[in-house]
């Protein structure tokens, strides 16, 4: 009888901290041994000349989700997780999205019903809080946090989602008390609405004006305000999908001050610009919030990835088809205010960063692993089960051919969107074999996992969400009066 179910031999094994040539012995879906010359496995994979990386984690994606405007994502949990797996991702953390008037507990049950029969890789859930009623804050949210839903997102914009500063403070106080991680979509709603209304009054309704209405100063101001609210209560905070230098500077300054403020960015802010939106109706394909900016903003985002301002690189996969179900809700009369907001990217997120980041010397391979896998697991309470290659961790592994050349084509991508913003890009490096809990999910361009074979992952409270214990009089008073215990 073989010592291992599977042995991966002769590869270069990379984690966020180390790079070594060794074999990996897998037993019962768990990494059982790392070393050279391991005993035989029932199955063996020769990874000579390949990179053996932790399966990536996409901690910001929208799957089978209804928007506040009632538009359903093009991807369900089957197509989205298949697409993720082909891109080297083995865990996704989409959102169980509450809309106003809904019970959070009921929302979570509905997302489980959607994901359980379909997902081919493992998944957890963030929550979206849009209706922080007394019932939600007093009972439902604390109970869900204790059940393994330890992170949630709030919005500072969108008419049917946004919270005011007082509501955000209430939720920040709860996050501090319960040890949860709060994520913020930071854009100034009133700036955006003011600009959008004046643009539309003047007949400026084409997609290009989406980027004009979502001014970068709106992102910078809201980021600054979110950080100030978090600082008042000494609560860690993660600012999602950051696109503008103004917001990056706020995050970097907060980190320099010693605050636990984390940053996330996405492929659209490295590889798209406002010029992509400038075409007529087809520009709706590139409309997302915040929007892509310009070349200078792209370089600011690259610097943030290289210098540690950003801890995580996510897709913000928001898949809407280029038709009346998504991007063209009003046909050829669709304005920038009507179109479904978001771009696809769950499959290309990791290959894009590998090719253009590692391949072109902007980041090293260890930071790449941290940005795409390890830091996600650490921040959201899945480490070391997920996000690394270590004895005792789940055998979530992506074997990469670093020399494989791929031309991006929508026809080759496995989501249900029908187009990709990155059509025609030439990438070098691609995952050729992907394992989830020791079982091969993707092998040489073929899916070999069954529908519904992914597992739900309850998330632990993470050290990243712990307050610093700052003790200025203002912080002490705010924490004490919020009901959050002082550290």
Secondary structure by P-SEA (a helix, b strand, c coil): cccccccccccccccccccccbbbbbccccccccccccccccbbbbbccbbbbcccccccccccccccccccccccaaaaaaaaaaacccbbbbbbcccccccaaaaaaaaaaaccccccccbbbbbbbccccccccccaaaaaaaaccccbbbbcccccccccaaaaaaaaaaaaaabbbbbbbcccaaaaaaaaaaaaaacccccccccccccaaaaaaaaaaaaaaaaaabbbbbbcccccaaaaaaaaaaaaaccbbbbbbcccccccccccccccccccccccccccccaaaaaaaaaaaaaccccccccccccccccccccccccccccccccccccccccaaaaaaaacccccccccaaaaaaaccaaaaaaacccccccccccccccbbbbbccccccccccccccccccccccccccccccccbbbccccccccccccccccccbbbbbbcccccccccccccaaaaaaaaaaccccc
